[in-house]
Amino acid sequence: MQNKTIVKKKATNSAHTNGAKKKSRKPDSFHAFISHSSLDRDLADLLLEKLEERGVRCWISYRDIPAGNNYATEIADVLKACSSLIVVVTNNSISSTEVSKEVHLAVKHKKLIVPINNEDLNLEGNLEYHLEGTHYELLHQMKATSFDRLAANLIDTHGSHLRNLYDSAEIASEENANHPIQSNVDLPRKSEFDLLDESEYGYIKNNIKSVVAGFFLVLVCLALIANTMFYDKDDVSKKLAAKHSIPSFISIPGGTYTIGNSSSQPNIEHMDETPKSNVHITPFDISEKEITVSQYNIFLKSEGKQEIQNVDVYGEHPVTEVTWLEAQDYTEWLSLSQGNTYKFRLPTEAEWEYVARAQSTKRTKYHFGDSITDRQANFALAYPGSEYNTTPVGTFPANEFGLYDMHGNVSEWTCSSYSPLYNGNESKCAEKSTEDVLVIRGGSWNDTVEKLRTAYRNYNQPNYKGAYLGFRVVRETNNNHN
C-alpha cells in the first residue's frame, strides 16, 4: 500500500515578524476597531478616512500593529479595550476566518458592533449568527450626514465605556478604603441581661453559651475528620472543574450501514477503504462539536499543566497539537468528573463513519452529496487570500444527526487501530498501551477535498501531534460498551 504522508503546515498567528518592536498607542485610546478582509482594503481605507476626518480614532491591523508584535495578541488587547467594532461586510469578509474571530471576540466582550455593508448580502456562518437583525449602513449610500452621525455615536459610546470603567474603579477604591475602618461603627449596647455578672441569670447564660460553642466545635472537628478520611481533595477539585467542560452531546440511534469506499472499483490509493461490509452500531452519544481550546484548557489547569495561550481569540476553535494518548487522558478525566457514572472515550472508526454519513443511504463522497464547497466546510483553498487556520467549531452547517465539522476544520482521532483492510479493528478500541498506528478521520483545514471524503482513512503513531489534528468524544450509554 502507498504510504499516506502527512503534510504539516503550521498556522501562524503573527504578522510583521521582521524588524524591531516599537511601542504602540494604548489600546483604550482607540474609539473603534475596523474589521475587514484583506481583499477589501480599499473599502476599509475609505471608511477609515471618513471617520478619522471626524475625530474618530480608528484601529486597523495593517497600520497599527507595530513590526515584531504578535498579531493575535494585539488584536485581542485592542478588542478588549476599545468600545466598538466596525465590520466591513462583503462576500470576502463573510468567508474570512479572521473577521469571524474578531466578531466573535467583540460579542464576547459586549462591544457595539456596526456592520457597514458594501451591498445587500445574505450573511452566513458566524456573521449570520452574530449580526442577523443588526441595523447596518450601505457604504455606497452613506452621505456626509451619515458619517457625522456614525462618528458621533462611536465617540459617545467610547466616552460612556470609559466613564463606566472609571466609576467601577472609583467604587472599588472606596470599598477598599472603607473596608478596614471599624471604629465608626456603633456596636450594639449590652443589655441589662448581658451586664449581669455572677448572678443567677448570668451564670445560666454563660454556661449555655459555653455548651453551644462546644457542641459546634465538636461538629466542625467531626466534619474535618470525615473530609480527611473519605475525600481526596485533588480528586474533588478535578471533578468540579471537569463538570464545567462537559461538551454538548447528540444521542445517536443504533443501526446497520455499509462501511468503506462507495465506488464499485476504488483505485489503488483507496484500497484501504475496502472491503465494503455491513457494520452494526449500537446506540451511543457523541459530542456535537470537536473539543475546543477552552474545554481542553480546563483539563490542563486541573492537571496542573501549562494552558494554551490566546484563549480569548481561539477559545472556541478546536484544540490541536494533541496526541492520541493525551486525548485518552482527557476522556479518562471526563469519566472521573462524572464519578464514573458514564464512560467517555474516543469513537471507534466504525462509529465515526456511521455518524459522518448521518444515515445517508446514497453512498456519496460527503453526507450531502459528491461535491463540497467553502460554504460547507473549512478546508485548504477554501479561503483565498487569508491565512489557513481552524475556524470556531460550529461555523458550518451540521449534518443530519446535528453534528458539526465532520468534514474539515480538524482531522479527528479515533480509538481504533489501523489495518490496511477492514478486519474488525474498525469496530473496537485499541488498548491505551498499544504500539499500533491509530486511525484518523475527517480531513482538515490543511487538506484538499479528496481527504474530506467520508470514507477517507489516515493514521499516525499514538504520540504524534499536529496543527491539523484534534478529536471529539463518545459518551457510552447502557447499551454500548467497547
Backbone torsions as a table, in degrees:
resi	resn	phi	psi	omega
1	MET	NA	141.7	178.2
2	GLN	-70.5	129.5	-179.3
3	ASN	-68.8	134.6	179.4
4	LYS	-90.2	108.8	179.9
5	THR	-84.9	146.8	-179.0
6	ILE	-106.0	122.0	178.0
7	VAL	-85.6	118.6	179.6
8	LYS	-96.9	108.1	179.9
9	LYS	-122.6	103.5	-175.1
10	LYS	-70.2	135.7	171.2
11	ALA	-77.0	143.2	179.4
12	THR	-110.1	140.9	-179.6
13	ASN	-115.3	19.5	179.4
14	SER	-129.2	161.0	178.3
15	ALA	-138.8	159.9	178.2
16	HIS	56.1	56.4	-174.8
17	THR	-83.0	-4.3	178.5
18	ASN	-98.9	146.8	177.2
19	GLY	96.9	162.6	-178.0
20	ALA	-77.0	152.0	177.2
21	LYS	-71.5	144.0	170.5
22	LYS	-127.6	153.4	-173.6
23	LYS	-73.8	130.0	178.3
24	SER	-96.6	167.3	177.8
25	ARG	-65.9	155.1	177.8
26	LYS	-59.0	137.7	-177.7
27	PRO	-56.6	-34.8	-176.4
28	ASP	-80.0	3.8	175.8
29	SER	-83.8	-6.6	-179.6
30	PHE	-97.3	139.8	174.4
31	HIS	-78.0	-43.5	-170.1
32	ALA	-144.0	148.7	177.3
33	PHE	-104.4	125.9	178.3
34	ILE	-97.5	114.5	179.5
35	SER	-100.7	129.1	-177.2
36	HIS	-157.8	159.0	171.5
37	SER	-76.1	145.8	178.9
38	SER	-60.9	-20.0	178.9
39	LEU	-80.1	-8.9	-177.9
40	ASP	-114.0	30.6	-175.8
41	ARG	-62.4	-32.1	179.9
42	ASP	-64.4	-39.9	178.1
43	LEU	-68.4	-41.2	178.8
44	ALA	-63.7	-39.5	178.6
45	ASP	-63.2	-41.0	178.7
46	LEU	-62.2	-46.0	179.4
47	LEU	-64.1	-42.0	178.8
48	LEU	-59.2	-46.4	-178.5
49	GLU	-62.7	-46.4	-177.0
50	LYS	-64.1	-38.6	-177.3
51	LEU	-76.9	-41.4	-178.4
52	GLU	-70.8	-24.9	172.2
53	GLU	-61.5	-26.2	-176.0
54	ARG	-102.7	15.4	173.6
55	GLY	88.0	7.7	177.3
56	VAL	-83.3	123.9	177.0
57	ARG	-85.8	107.4	-176.1
58	CYS	-101.5	148.0	174.0
59	TRP	-112.5	129.6	178.1
60	ILE	-138.3	137.1	-164.4
61	SER	-60.9	-47.2	-172.9
62	TYR	-65.9	-22.5	-178.6
63	ARG	-98.9	-35.4	-165.5
64	ASP	-105.9	0.4	172.0
65	ILE	-92.6	112.3	-179.6
66	PRO	-63.4	150.1	178.1
67	ALA	-56.8	132.5	177.4
68	GLY	93.6	-16.0	-179.9
69	ASN	-79.8	154.4	-178.5
70	ASN	-75.2	125.1	-175.2
71	TYR	-60.1	-53.0	-176.3
72	ALA	-64.8	-40.0	-179.3
73	THR	-65.4	-44.1	178.7
74	GLU	-58.9	-45.8	-178.9
75	ILE	-63.1	-44.9	-179.6
76	ALA	-61.6	-43.3	-178.5
77	ASP	-64.7	-44.8	-176.8
78	VAL	-68.9	-41.2	-179.9
79	LEU	-63.9	-32.1	176.1
80	LYS	-69.0	-38.7	-169.9
81	ALA	-86.2	-39.4	-177.6
82	CYS	-77.0	170.4	-172.3
83	SER	-103.5	-14.8	-173.6
84	SER	-140.4	150.8	173.6
85	LEU	-121.6	123.3	174.5
86	ILE	-101.7	124.8	-178.5
87	VAL	-109.3	119.4	173.3
88	VAL	-81.9	104.5	-172.0
89	VAL	-94.5	113.8	175.2
90	THR	-138.8	176.8	174.5
91	ASN	-60.7	-32.6	178.8
92	ASN	-66.4	-44.5	-177.7
93	SER	-73.0	-30.2	175.5
94	ILE	-60.1	-33.1	-179.5
95	SER	-94.1	2.6	-174.7
96	SER	-89.4	124.0	176.8
97	THR	-66.4	-34.6	-177.4
98	GLU	-68.2	-43.2	177.4
99	VAL	-62.1	-41.4	178.5
100	SER	-59.0	-43.2	178.8
101	LYS	-63.9	-42.2	-176.9
102	GLU	-65.6	-40.9	177.5
103	VAL	-65.1	-43.2	179.3
104	HIS	-59.1	-42.6	-178.9
105	LEU	-69.5	-37.8	178.1
106	ALA	-64.6	-40.0	176.9
107	VAL	-63.3	-42.8	-179.6
108	LYS	-58.9	-39.6	-178.1
109	HIS	-94.4	12.7	172.3
110	LYS	58.0	48.0	177.9
111	LYS	-89.7	154.3	170.7
112	LEU	-68.1	127.4	-179.7
113	ILE	-114.0	125.0	-177.3
114	VAL	-118.7	105.1	177.0
115	PRO	-79.3	129.9	173.2
116	ILE	-116.1	106.0	-175.0
117	ASN	-90.0	142.1	174.5
118	ASN	-80.8	-23.5	178.9
119	GLU	-163.3	170.5	175.6
120	ASP	-69.9	122.0	-174.3
121	LEU	-131.6	156.3	171.4
122	ASN	-93.6	112.1	-179.0
123	LEU	-70.5	151.0	178.1
124	GLU	-140.0	164.0	174.0
125	GLY	60.5	-140.5	-177.4
126	ASN	-61.3	-37.2	-179.2
127	LEU	-65.1	-39.3	177.0
128	GLU	-63.6	-43.7	-177.8
129	TYR	-62.4	-43.5	-173.7
130	HIS	-90.3	-28.2	-171.3
131	LEU	-108.3	-11.8	-178.9
132	GLU	-57.4	127.0	179.8
133	GLY	90.8	-9.2	178.4
134	THR	-81.0	133.3	178.7
135	HIS	-63.1	135.9	-179.7
136	TYR	-130.9	162.0	175.2
137	GLU	-106.9	146.2	172.1
138	LEU	-94.2	118.5	-170.8
139	LEU	-57.5	-43.5	-175.8
140	HIS	-72.2	-10.7	178.2
141	GLN	-102.3	-3.9	-176.5
142	MET	-75.0	128.6	177.4
143	LYS	-103.2	179.8	-178.3
144	ALA	-57.4	-39.8	-179.3
145	THR	-66.4	-32.7	178.2
146	SER	-65.7	-42.4	178.4
147	PHE	-68.7	-36.5	177.2
148	ASP	-60.7	-47.1	-178.6
149	ARG	-63.8	-43.4	179.2
150	LEU	-63.6	-44.6	-179.3
151	ALA	-61.6	-43.6	179.8
152	ALA	-62.3	-40.4	179.6
153	ASN	-64.5	-42.8	-179.1
154	LEU	-65.5	-43.2	-179.3
155	ILE	-67.2	-41.9	179.6
156	ASP	-65.6	-41.2	178.4
157	THR	-61.3	-41.7	179.9
158	HIS	-66.8	-37.9	177.4
159	GLY	-62.1	-43.4	177.8
160	SER	-63.1	-39.9	178.9
161	HIS	-59.6	-45.9	-179.7
162	LEU	-68.8	-37.2	178.1
163	ARG	-63.9	-39.9	177.9
164	ASN	-63.0	-41.8	177.9
165	LEU	-63.2	-42.5	-179.3
166	TYR	-64.7	-45.2	-179.5
167	ASP	-62.3	-40.4	178.6
168	SER	-62.9	-41.4	-180.0
169	ALA	-66.3	-39.3	179.0
170	GLU	-63.8	-44.0	-179.8
171	ILE	-62.6	-44.9	179.7
172	ALA	-62.0	-39.8	-179.2
173	SER	-65.3	-41.9	179.4
174	GLU	-65.3	-41.8	179.9
175	GLU	-63.4	-41.3	179.3
176	ASN	-65.8	-36.8	-179.1
177	ALA	-71.8	-36.4	-175.6
178	ASN	-84.1	-23.1	-172.6
179	HIS	-56.7	-44.5	-175.9
180	PRO	-77.9	-10.1	-175.4
181	ILE	-79.7	114.3	-178.0
182	GLN	-112.3	-19.6	-171.5
183	SER	-68.4	-22.3	-178.9
184	ASN	-83.0	-4.2	-178.2
185	VAL	-89.7	125.0	177.5
186	ASP	-77.7	114.9	177.6
187	LEU	-75.3	147.2	178.8
188	PRO	-60.0	138.1	178.0
189	ARG	-75.0	145.8	179.3
190	LYS	-68.3	138.3	175.9
191	SER	-76.7	167.9	177.7
192	GLU	-59.9	-34.5	178.8
193	PHE	-62.3	-39.3	179.4
194	ASP	-67.2	-27.6	-176.0
195	LEU	-83.7	-9.3	177.0
196	LEU	-64.2	131.4	-176.7
197	ASP	-129.2	121.0	178.7
198	GLU	60.0	17.4	173.2
199	SER	-86.6	177.8	-179.0
200	GLU	-61.8	-46.4	-178.5
201	TYR	-69.2	-39.8	179.2
202	GLY	-63.3	-40.1	179.6
203	TYR	-62.8	-45.2	-179.7
204	ILE	-65.0	-45.1	-178.1
205	LYS	-60.5	-46.6	-178.9
206	ASN	-63.5	-37.4	178.9
207	ASN	-69.6	-37.5	176.9
208	ILE	-62.4	-43.4	178.4
209	LYS	-58.2	-42.7	-178.1
210	SER	-65.4	-41.8	-179.4
211	VAL	-64.6	-45.9	-179.1
212	VAL	-63.3	-44.7	178.7
213	ALA	-61.1	-41.8	179.3
214	GLY	-64.6	-39.7	-180.0
215	PHE	-61.8	-47.2	179.9
216	PHE	-66.9	-32.3	176.9
217	LEU	-63.9	-40.2	177.6
218	VAL	-63.6	-43.1	179.6
219	LEU	-61.7	-42.2	178.7
220	VAL	-62.1	-44.0	179.8
221	CYS	-62.2	-43.4	179.0
222	LEU	-62.8	-39.7	178.8
223	ALA	-63.7	-42.5	178.8
224	LEU	-63.7	-40.8	179.0
225	ILE	-63.9	-44.7	-179.8
226	ALA	-62.2	-40.8	179.2
227	ASN	-61.1	-41.2	-179.9
228	THR	-67.7	-38.6	-175.7
229	MET	-74.3	-39.2	-166.7
230	PHE	-110.7	-11.6	-174.7
231	TYR	-123.7	135.2	171.2
232	ASP	-93.3	112.0	-174.3
233	LYS	-58.5	-41.6	178.8
234	ASP	-61.8	-40.2	-179.5
235	ASP	-63.5	-43.8	-179.7
236	VAL	-63.7	-45.3	-179.1
237	SER	-63.3	-37.0	178.4
238	LYS	-65.4	-40.3	-180.0
239	LYS	-64.1	-44.2	-179.4
240	LEU	-62.9	-42.6	179.8
241	ALA	-65.5	-43.1	-175.2
242	ALA	-66.3	-30.9	-178.8
243	LYS	-61.0	-27.2	179.8
244	HIS	-82.8	-6.4	-178.0
245	SER	-112.7	9.6	-179.8
246	ILE	-67.3	121.8	179.3
247	PRO	-72.8	167.1	173.5
248	SER	-77.4	139.1	-177.2
249	PHE	-116.3	151.1	173.9
250	ILE	-113.2	131.1	177.4
251	SER	-81.2	125.5	-176.9
252	ILE	-105.7	124.0	177.8
253	PRO	-72.2	154.6	176.3
254	GLY	-72.8	167.7	178.5
255	GLY	172.4	179.3	177.5
256	THR	-122.5	135.7	179.1
257	TYR	-144.1	170.9	179.5
258	THR	-100.5	115.6	179.1
259	ILE	-84.6	148.4	172.6
260	GLY	115.4	-178.9	-176.0
261	ASN	-64.0	136.6	-176.5
262	SER	-80.0	-14.6	-177.9
263	SER	-75.7	144.8	177.8
264	SER	-72.3	-24.4	178.9
265	GLN	-136.2	78.0	-179.3
266	PRO	-64.9	145.3	179.7
267	ASN	-74.7	173.6	-171.4
268	ILE	-60.4	-32.3	-179.2
269	GLU	-68.8	-18.8	-176.8
270	HIS	-109.5	14.9	-177.1
271	MET	-64.9	-25.3	178.7
272	ASP	-73.8	-3.3	175.8
273	GLU	-93.3	19.4	-179.0
274	THR	-129.0	169.2	-7.1
275	PRO	-77.3	150.3	173.8
276	LYS	-64.1	134.3	-178.8
277	SER	-152.2	154.3	179.1
278	ASN	-81.2	132.9	-179.6
279	VAL	-124.7	132.3	177.2
280	HIS	-96.1	130.5	-178.7
281	ILE	-115.3	128.8	174.3
282	THR	-88.5	157.9	-176.6
283	PRO	-58.7	145.0	176.2
284	PHE	-158.4	168.1	175.3
285	ASP	-109.4	144.3	178.4
286	ILE	-137.8	148.1	-176.7
287	SER	-63.5	135.1	-177.4
288	GLU	-59.2	-34.9	-177.0
289	LYS	-132.5	166.6	175.2
290	GLU	-66.4	149.7	-179.4
291	ILE	-62.7	131.9	-174.2
292	THR	-93.2	168.3	176.2
293	VAL	-59.9	-43.8	-179.2
294	SER	-61.1	-44.3	179.4
295	GLN	-64.7	-41.8	-177.7
296	TYR	-70.8	-31.4	179.0
297	ASN	-64.2	-34.3	177.5
298	ILE	-62.9	-41.1	175.9
299	PHE	-62.2	-46.4	-179.4
300	LEU	-61.5	-43.0	-180.0
301	LYS	-64.0	-42.1	179.9
302	SER	-63.0	-33.1	-179.1
303	GLU	-89.6	2.9	179.1
304	GLY	72.7	26.1	-179.0
305	LYS	-103.9	161.9	-178.6
306	GLN	-66.8	130.0	-178.8
307	GLU	-81.9	159.9	177.6
308	ILE	-76.5	136.4	-175.8
309	GLN	-84.8	174.1	178.4
310	ASN	56.9	36.4	-177.1
311	VAL	-65.8	-25.8	177.8
312	ASP	-62.3	-33.5	-179.6
313	VAL	-89.9	-42.5	-170.0
314	TYR	-110.9	12.3	-175.3
315	GLY	-58.6	-35.3	-178.1
316	GLU	-96.4	8.8	172.8
317	HIS	-84.6	156.4	176.8
318	PRO	-66.3	141.6	177.0
319	VAL	-70.1	142.0	177.6
320	THR	-129.5	-176.6	-179.4
321	GLU	58.5	39.5	179.7
322	VAL	-117.1	125.3	178.1
323	THR	-74.3	166.5	176.1
324	TRP	-60.8	-39.9	-180.0
325	LEU	-65.8	-39.1	178.5
326	GLU	-68.6	-36.4	175.7
327	ALA	-63.8	-38.2	176.4
328	GLN	-64.0	-40.7	177.4
329	ASP	-59.4	-40.8	-179.8
330	TYR	-63.0	-44.1	-178.7
331	THR	-66.6	-36.6	177.4
332	GLU	-64.8	-38.4	178.5
333	TRP	-65.4	-40.5	176.6
334	LEU	-63.0	-40.9	178.3
335	SER	-60.1	-44.1	179.3
336	LEU	-62.4	-37.5	-177.6
337	SER	-63.4	-25.0	179.4
338	GLN	-98.8	16.5	-179.5
339	GLY	62.9	26.5	-178.3
340	ASN	60.5	21.9	172.5
341	THR	-64.4	-38.7	174.8
342	TYR	-117.9	153.0	171.4
343	LYS	-106.3	124.6	175.8
344	PHE	-103.0	144.2	180.0
345	ARG	-160.9	174.8	171.1
346	LEU	-76.0	153.7	177.1
347	PRO	-72.5	150.9	169.5
348	THR	-69.8	163.5	178.3
349	GLU	-61.5	-40.0	-179.6
350	ALA	-65.8	-40.3	176.6
351	GLU	-63.0	-41.5	-177.4
352	TRP	-61.1	-49.3	-178.2
353	GLU	-66.2	-34.2	178.8
354	TYR	-60.0	-48.7	-178.6
355	VAL	-74.6	-27.4	177.3
356	ALA	-67.9	-38.8	177.7
357	ARG	-73.7	-24.3	175.9
358	ALA	53.0	48.2	176.3
359	GLN	65.6	14.0	176.5
360	SER	-67.7	131.8	179.4
361	THR	-102.1	5.2	-174.6
362	LYS	-85.9	-10.7	177.7
363	ARG	57.2	42.1	179.2
364	THR	-87.0	169.1	-178.4
365	LYS	-64.0	-36.1	179.4
366	TYR	-125.4	163.6	-173.6
367	HIS	-65.2	-18.2	-178.0
368	PHE	-106.9	-0.9	179.6
369	GLY	152.4	-164.2	-176.7
370	ASP	-100.8	4.3	176.0
371	SER	-134.3	159.7	-176.5
372	ILE	-143.3	144.0	-178.6
373	THR	-125.7	172.9	-180.0
374	ASP	-74.0	0.3	172.0
375	ARG	-89.3	-7.7	-175.2
376	GLN	-114.5	-18.2	-176.9
377	ALA	-163.6	160.9	176.7
378	ASN	-98.9	112.2	-179.0
379	PHE	-148.4	172.6	-176.9
380	ALA	-58.7	138.0	179.7
381	LEU	73.3	5.3	178.8
382	ALA	-72.4	-25.1	-176.2
383	TYR	-125.6	76.0	179.4
384	PRO	-58.2	136.5	176.0
385	GLY	87.8	-3.2	178.7
386	SER	-124.2	165.2	179.9
387	GLU	-69.7	140.8	172.2
388	TYR	-70.2	137.8	179.1
389	ASN	-170.9	172.7	171.2
390	THR	-71.2	162.4	172.8
391	THR	-118.9	159.4	177.3
392	PRO	-55.3	140.1	-179.3
393	VAL	-59.8	142.0	179.7
394	GLY	83.1	9.7	179.6
395	THR	-67.4	-35.4	-175.0
396	PHE	-104.3	162.9	-175.3
397	PRO	-59.0	146.9	177.7
398	ALA	-80.0	162.6	175.0
399	ASN	-85.5	-172.9	-174.0
400	GLU	-64.1	-24.2	176.4
401	PHE	-82.7	-9.2	-176.9
402	GLY	88.9	20.0	-179.4
403	LEU	-100.2	138.9	-177.3
404	TYR	-102.4	149.8	171.7
405	ASP	60.4	35.6	173.4
406	MET	-73.1	-20.2	170.7
407	HIS	-115.5	119.9	172.7
408	GLY	82.2	-170.0	-172.7
409	ASN	71.9	-81.0	168.9
410	VAL	-132.6	145.9	168.6
411	SER	-68.2	158.3	-172.0
412	GLU	-128.9	135.6	173.4
413	TRP	-65.9	144.5	164.4
414	THR	-113.9	174.2	-179.8
415	CYS	-94.0	4.0	-172.1
416	SER	-96.6	143.0	173.0
417	SER	-70.6	145.3	179.4
418	TYR	-83.1	140.6	172.1
419	SER	-135.4	141.8	-177.4
420	PRO	-59.5	-24.6	174.1
421	LEU	-132.6	149.7	178.1
422	TYR	-61.0	127.3	-176.6
423	ASN	-140.6	12.3	-177.9
424	GLY	110.4	-22.3	177.3
425	ASN	-60.0	-29.5	-176.0
426	GLU	-64.5	-15.8	-176.7
427	SER	-105.6	9.4	180.0
428	LYS	-142.2	163.1	179.6
429	CYS	-94.7	139.0	174.2
430	ALA	-74.1	155.3	173.5
431	GLU	-67.0	151.4	-178.5
432	LYS	-63.4	-25.9	-179.2
433	SER	-83.4	3.6	-175.0
434	THR	-59.8	150.3	171.7
435	GLU	-109.2	7.3	177.5
436	ASP	-70.3	162.2	167.3
437	VAL	-80.7	148.8	-175.0
438	LEU	-111.0	149.6	-175.3
439	VAL	-75.9	138.1	175.8
440	ILE	-119.9	136.4	-176.4
441	ARG	-130.4	159.4	164.0
442	GLY	106.5	-25.9	-175.3
443	GLY	73.1	163.3	-171.9
444	SER	-140.3	-177.9	175.6
445	TRP	-60.7	-19.5	-176.8
446	ASN	-98.9	4.8	-174.4
447	ASP	-111.2	155.6	173.6
448	THR	-81.3	171.1	-175.0
449	VAL	-60.3	-28.8	-179.5
450	GLU	-58.1	-39.2	-176.9
451	LYS	-85.0	-1.9	175.3
452	LEU	-90.5	-5.6	-179.2
453	ARG	-57.0	147.5	-179.3
454	THR	-59.5	-35.5	-175.5
455	ALA	-87.3	-9.8	-173.6
456	TYR	-64.8	136.8	-178.6
457	ARG	-120.6	140.5	172.7
458	ASN	-136.5	176.0	-177.8
459	TYR	-163.4	162.6	174.0
460	ASN	-165.5	174.5	-178.5
461	GLN	-70.5	154.3	-178.4
462	PRO	-60.4	-26.1	-177.8
463	ASN	-98.6	12.9	179.4
464	TYR	-82.7	144.6	172.2
465	LYS	-138.6	148.2	-178.1
466	GLY	-149.2	158.3	-178.6
467	ALA	-70.7	-10.2	-179.3
468	TYR	-105.4	0.0	-165.4
469	LEU	-116.9	126.0	177.1
470	GLY	-136.7	-149.2	-179.5
471	PHE	-167.1	163.8	166.4
472	ARG	-130.6	169.9	-171.8
473	VAL	-126.3	155.1	175.2
474	VAL	-103.8	141.9	169.4
475	ARG	-113.8	115.4	-176.0
476	GLU	-69.8	142.9	171.3
477	THR	-97.6	178.3	-178.5
478	ASN	-63.6	-20.4	-178.0
479	ASN	-92.5	1.0	-169.9
480	ASN	-129.3	114.7	178.3
481	HIS	-142.8	128.7	178.1
482	ASN	-123.9	NA	NA
